[in-house]
Amino acid sequence: MKTWPHHESRSPSRLLFHALIVLLYLFLLLPVAAVTYVSFFDSQFLSFPPPGYTFHWFANALDQADFVSGFLTSTQVALVATVIGVVSGVLASLALVKFDFHGKAAIKVFLMAPLLVPGIVIGTALYVFFLQIAQMTGYNATRSMAGLVIAHVMLTIPWSVRLIVASMGMLDRSVEEAARNLGASAWTAFWRITLPRMRSGIVAAALFSFVVSFENLEVSVLLVSPGNTTLPIAMLQYLEWSMDPTLAAASTIQILIIGALLLISDRFVKLSQVV
């Protein structure tokens, strides 16, 4: 007699697990949805339900000179910090993955330490350090673009090392060894074999480094000058005097930019492989 396969119903524990996952995603996405929704309110004051909807606040955000200059400053700092951080991350990751040496674990912890320290602590420490350097050399980096870049490089290097090391850990080293056995030099094997296979980790490191630098507030707040204010600080200063949905509109634009970067990057490399 023919029997049909028995399909077991989902257990309550499995259903509970999926429900918790859905609730977690809703918890993470709710603030983003709320900010985006408020940015369309046709009212200067937040009220529910709104009297109507408008794109006026997006135009107002783009008309703010402080926002535009802050966006340009944040972009410049983030690009320079990302390049320095990723290049340093590639070199450090090569040393950590391919070589065994005394103090390797301590160096890795040192490189990752900024991820464990609150941003305001890093900013305060750098501010005091730059003041001490100014007393000895006469150059005050606390109000310069160079000082701001140095501070943001401290944020990008840990992310670069973390993601590139994870990417290299999934590579098959026998391919590079085979190239060396066939006569390729160490530089050729790295440039033609290892580096292209590290692309996903490098792209992920660059993307996350740029985002972390671009949106940073705590480290930057003590190091900016009136002419070099970043976008998050310009938004914070705007909030001191106004409570309209302009900030929500500016935040929505940032969300769209970061989302576009994620989508573009994912077309070239699968970020899920290293993140």
Contacts in CASP RR format, 6 or more apart in sequence:
PFRMAT RR
TARGET T0000
AUTHOR 0000-0000-0000
METHOD contacts of the structure
MODEL  1
MKTWPHHESRSPSRLLFHALIVLLYLFLLLPVAAVTYVSFFDSQFLSFPP
PGYTFHWFANALDQADFVSGFLTSTQVALVATVIGVVSGVLASLALVKFD
FHGKAAIKVFLMAPLLVPGIVIGTALYVFFLQIAQMTGYNATRSMAGLVI
AHVMLTIPWSVRLIVASMGMLDRSVEEAARNLGASAWTAFWRITLPRMRS
GIVAAALFSFVVSFENLEVSVLLVSPGNTTLPIAMLQYLEWSMDPTLAAA
STIQILIIGALLLISDRFVKLSQVV
32 255 0 8 1.000
35 248 0 8 1.000
35 251 0 8 1.000
35 252 0 8 1.000
35 255 0 8 1.000
36 248 0 8 1.000
36 252 0 8 1.000
36 255 0 8 1.000
38 46 0 8 1.000
38 245 0 8 1.000
38 248 0 8 1.000
39 57 0 8 1.000
39 58 0 8 1.000
39 245 0 8 1.000
39 248 0 8 1.000
39 249 0 8 1.000
39 251 0 8 1.000
39 252 0 8 1.000
40 50 0 8 1.000
40 53 0 8 1.000
40 54 0 8 1.000
40 55 0 8 1.000
40 57 0 8 1.000
40 245 0 8 1.000
41 47 0 8 1.000
41 50 0 8 1.000
41 52 0 8 1.000
41 53 0 8 1.000
41 54 0 8 1.000
41 57 0 8 1.000
41 245 0 8 1.000
41 248 0 8 1.000
42 50 0 8 1.000
42 51 0 8 1.000
42 52 0 8 1.000
42 53 0 8 1.000
42 54 0 8 1.000
42 56 0 8 1.000
43 50 0 8 1.000
43 51 0 8 1.000
43 52 0 8 1.000
43 245 0 8 1.000
44 244 0 8 1.000
44 245 0 8 1.000
45 243 0 8 1.000
45 244 0 8 1.000
46 243 0 8 1.000
46 245 0 8 1.000
57 244 0 8 1.000
57 245 0 8 1.000
57 246 0 8 1.000
57 248 0 8 1.000
57 249 0 8 1.000
58 249 0 8 1.000
58 252 0 8 1.000
58 253 0 8 1.000
60 244 0 8 1.000
60 246 0 8 1.000
60 249 0 8 1.000
61 67 0 8 1.000
61 246 0 8 1.000
61 247 0 8 1.000
61 249 0 8 1.000
61 250 0 8 1.000
61 253 0 8 1.000
62 68 0 8 1.000
64 234 0 8 1.000
64 238 0 8 1.000
64 246 0 8 1.000
64 250 0 8 1.000
66 229 0 8 1.000
66 234 0 8 1.000
66 237 0 8 1.000
66 238 0 8 1.000
67 231 0 8 1.000
67 234 0 8 1.000
67 235 0 8 1.000
67 238 0 8 1.000
67 250 0 8 1.000
69 227 0 8 1.000
69 229 0 8 1.000
69 234 0 8 1.000
70 229 0 8 1.000
70 230 0 8 1.000
70 231 0 8 1.000
70 233 0 8 1.000
70 234 0 8 1.000
71 231 0 8 1.000
73 227 0 8 1.000
73 228 0 8 1.000
73 229 0 8 1.000
73 230 0 8 1.000
73 231 0 8 1.000
74 213 0 8 1.000
74 214 0 8 1.000
74 230 0 8 1.000
74 231 0 8 1.000
74 232 0 8 1.000
75 214 0 8 1.000
76 145 0 8 1.000
77 145 0 8 1.000
77 148 0 8 1.000
77 149 0 8 1.000
77 152 0 8 1.000
77 213 0 8 1.000
77 230 0 8 1.000
78 152 0 8 1.000
78 209 0 8 1.000
78 210 0 8 1.000
78 213 0 8 1.000
78 214 0 8 1.000
79 210 0 8 1.000
80 149 0 8 1.000
80 152 0 8 1.000
81 149 0 8 1.000
81 152 0 8 1.000
81 153 0 8 1.000
81 155 0 8 1.000
81 156 0 8 1.000
81 209 0 8 1.000
81 213 0 8 1.000
82 156 0 8 1.000
82 206 0 8 1.000
82 209 0 8 1.000
82 210 0 8 1.000
82 213 0 8 1.000
84 149 0 8 1.000
84 153 0 8 1.000
84 156 0 8 1.000
85 153 0 8 1.000
85 156 0 8 1.000
85 157 0 8 1.000
85 160 0 8 1.000
85 205 0 8 1.000
85 209 0 8 1.000
86 156 0 8 1.000
86 160 0 8 1.000
86 164 0 8 1.000
86 202 0 8 1.000
86 205 0 8 1.000
86 206 0 8 1.000
86 209 0 8 1.000
88 153 0 8 1.000
88 157 0 8 1.000
88 160 0 8 1.000
89 157 0 8 1.000
89 160 0 8 1.000
89 161 0 8 1.000
89 164 0 8 1.000
89 205 0 8 1.000
90 160 0 8 1.000
90 164 0 8 1.000
90 198 0 8 1.000
90 202 0 8 1.000
92 107 0 8 1.000
92 111 0 8 1.000
92 157 0 8 1.000
92 160 0 8 1.000
92 161 0 8 1.000
93 160 0 8 1.000
93 161 0 8 1.000
93 164 0 8 1.000
93 165 0 8 1.000
93 168 0 8 1.000
94 168 0 8 1.000
94 190 0 8 1.000
95 101 0 8 1.000
96 104 0 8 1.000
96 107 0 8 1.000
96 108 0 8 1.000
96 161 0 8 1.000
96 165 0 8 1.000
97 165 0 8 1.000
97 168 0 8 1.000
97 169 0 8 1.000
108 161 0 8 1.000
111 157 0 8 1.000
111 158 0 8 1.000
111 161 0 8 1.000
112 158 0 8 1.000
112 161 0 8 1.000
112 162 0 8 1.000
113 158 0 8 1.000
114 122 0 8 1.000
114 154 0 8 1.000
114 155 0 8 1.000
114 157 0 8 1.000
114 158 0 8 1.000
115 158 0 8 1.000
115 159 0 8 1.000
115 162 0 8 1.000
118 218 0 8 1.000
119 216 0 8 1.000
119 218 0 8 1.000
119 219 0 8 1.000
120 218 0 8 1.000
120 219 0 8 1.000
120 221 0 8 1.000
122 151 0 8 1.000
122 154 0 8 1.000
122 155 0 8 1.000
122 218 0 8 1.000
122 219 0 8 1.000
123 151 0 8 1.000
123 218 0 8 1.000
123 219 0 8 1.000
123 221 0 8 1.000
123 222 0 8 1.000
123 223 0 8 1.000
124 222 0 8 1.000
126 147 0 8 1.000
126 150 0 8 1.000
126 151 0 8 1.000
126 154 0 8 1.000
126 219 0 8 1.000
126 222 0 8 1.000
126 223 0 8 1.000
127 142 0 8 1.000
127 222 0 8 1.000
127 223 0 8 1.000
130 140 0 8 1.000
130 141 0 8 1.000
130 142 0 8 1.000
130 147 0 8 1.000
130 223 0 8 1.000
131 140 0 8 1.000
131 142 0 8 1.000
133 139 0 8 1.000
133 141 0 8 1.000
134 140 0 8 1.000
134 141 0 8 1.000
134 142 0 8 1.000
141 147 0 8 1.000
141 150 0 8 1.000
142 222 0 8 1.000
142 223 0 8 1.000
143 223 0 8 1.000
143 224 0 8 1.000
143 225 0 8 1.000
143 228 0 8 1.000
144 225 0 8 1.000
144 228 0 8 1.000
145 228 0 8 1.000
147 223 0 8 1.000
148 220 0 8 1.000
148 223 0 8 1.000
148 224 0 8 1.000
148 228 0 8 1.000
148 230 0 8 1.000
151 219 0 8 1.000
151 220 0 8 1.000
151 223 0 8 1.000
152 213 0 8 1.000
152 216 0 8 1.000
152 219 0 8 1.000
152 220 0 8 1.000
154 219 0 8 1.000
155 209 0 8 1.000
155 212 0 8 1.000
155 213 0 8 1.000
155 216 0 8 1.000
155 219 0 8 1.000
156 209 0 8 1.000
156 212 0 8 1.000
156 213 0 8 1.000
159 205 0 8 1.000
159 208 0 8 1.000
159 209 0 8 1.000
159 212 0 8 1.000
160 205 0 8 1.000
160 206 0 8 1.000
160 209 0 8 1.000
163 201 0 8 1.000
163 204 0 8 1.000
163 205 0 8 1.000
163 208 0 8 1.000
163 274 0 8 1.000
163 275 0 8 1.000
164 198 0 8 1.000
164 201 0 8 1.000
164 202 0 8 1.000
164 205 0 8 1.000
166 201 0 8 1.000
166 274 0 8 1.000
167 198 0 8 1.000
167 200 0 8 1.000
167 201 0 8 1.000
167 202 0 8 1.000
167 204 0 8 1.000
167 273 0 8 1.000
167 274 0 8 1.000
168 198 0 8 1.000
170 273 0 8 1.000
170 274 0 8 1.000
171 194 0 8 1.000
171 197 0 8 1.000
171 198 0 8 1.000
175 193 0 8 1.000
175 197 0 8 1.000
176 189 0 8 1.000
176 190 0 8 1.000
176 193 0 8 1.000
176 194 0 8 1.000
179 188 0 8 1.000
179 189 0 8 1.000
179 192 0 8 1.000
179 193 0 8 1.000
180 186 0 8 1.000
180 189 0 8 1.000
184 192 0 8 1.000
184 193 0 8 1.000
199 268 0 8 1.000
199 269 0 8 1.000
200 269 0 8 1.000
200 270 0 8 1.000
200 271 0 8 1.000
200 273 0 8 1.000
200 274 0 8 1.000
201 269 0 8 1.000
201 273 0 8 1.000
201 274 0 8 1.000
203 265 0 8 1.000
203 268 0 8 1.000
203 269 0 8 1.000
203 271 0 8 1.000
204 265 0 8 1.000
204 269 0 8 1.000
204 271 0 8 1.000
204 274 0 8 1.000
204 275 0 8 1.000
207 261 0 8 1.000
207 262 0 8 1.000
207 265 0 8 1.000
207 271 0 8 1.000
208 275 0 8 1.000
210 261 0 8 1.000
211 258 0 8 1.000
211 261 0 8 1.000
214 231 0 8 1.000
215 232 0 8 1.000
215 254 0 8 1.000
216 230 0 8 1.000
216 232 0 8 1.000
217 230 0 8 1.000
217 232 0 8 1.000
217 233 0 8 1.000
217 236 0 8 1.000
220 230 0 8 1.000
220 232 0 8 1.000
220 233 0 8 1.000
221 233 0 8 1.000
221 236 0 8 1.000
224 230 0 8 1.000
224 233 0 8 1.000
229 237 0 8 1.000
231 250 0 8 1.000
231 254 0 8 1.000
235 247 0 8 1.000
235 250 0 8 1.000
235 251 0 8 1.000
238 246 0 8 1.000
238 247 0 8 1.000
239 247 0 8 1.000
262 271 0 8 1.000
265 271 0 8 1.000
END
